[in-house]
């Protein structure tokens, strides 16, 4: 593919969008997503930042995504360009990366390389644009980003964007800007911020809620869907989850009236997005109102114990053909251990309601490899999944457990690749072909775990693995060469530092 074809493909992508912002301004920010377009445009946070920057006088935000065909860009020798104006990314005043999870680090390296910029922070100087990173990863462990970015925006970014843009608009020296940001809560400037800065996770003011889509497009995982959050955060205390009740004050709800007034007239499909959407006290009212308006509606997170006949019926009338719930523990013992508050009967009830509403299938998410897990727990999952399959055809999404920072299970060990694979085989045997299993790779879950539990040295290993081609063998070799070892993390509680050691789970 030559340069002309690459630019023509970008133009076709733009022509399929509704809501794109084309704006000329003195200061341009390249809003970079280190995964392909169809993934990035499903990110509500990414779209919110895009709109917010473009609303600031004197600023424009233009989008950049990891190319679907990276080799085509390299072979065509085309400098990475923005989607809106097709100008070179390296000519922007700042590159702002939204990083969702650990395995997007290689995408960040690739975007910097394609833009013609040094990947390492220390190799860039005042001539180069500011490189900023934020996104969901910063709620848990952004340490591996430190060798590569100038500034880390930690937590919810809405209130932090203004001081960041103020500093960029000032036009002063980059070093002076970094020194200024290092003093502000919510910003971590490698080499300048105090050690305490790594424990701060910013919380946006409620006036900024709800986040919502700016652009609707068919070329995304959530096809032609307008996304909006009726709530932010979660009131629950699941021990493995970063977005639990102790993160940023738990759940904050948005009145249905506010959600409804922000849905565009041309939006025919609406997605309600959040960590615990069905915990919203007026969720049924909101769903039914959207359905009565003639729109389809979907919900990102269904809690089995919160489902009622009216709620499930509203989902069915809104276009849902199946139901998705999370069990998140192969046995009741392990669900209780990690404080996942639901029972087998509640999951059975959820599928029964879905069948009664005329839905055709169910997907149940689960976790394997939890600490203290034994074969008997896997056998219980097989037995229960077969029971569920008698209600509706079931596909079982299975992910290996990888402990994250900023959770009570921080520091918990990875079960081991061979152990995970053995348990998946045991599960398959126990299911006897009655239930479809869609497992996440144990190998890549281990890579994610190593990064989640590492410091900046994990980022250096990620760079080495990327340079070596990105295979699992390259990752394993890089971790060994950099001596990356998961370490027992420290966290802050009531101003004190203390360790958390699994299987003791502190009560929060």
Order of alpha helices (4+ residues) and beta strands (2+ residues): alpha-beta-beta-alpha-alpha-beta-alpha-beta-alpha-beta-beta-alpha-alpha-beta-beta-beta-beta-beta-alpha-beta-alpha-beta-alpha-beta-alpha-alpha-beta-alpha-beta-alpha-beta-alpha-alpha-alpha-beta-beta
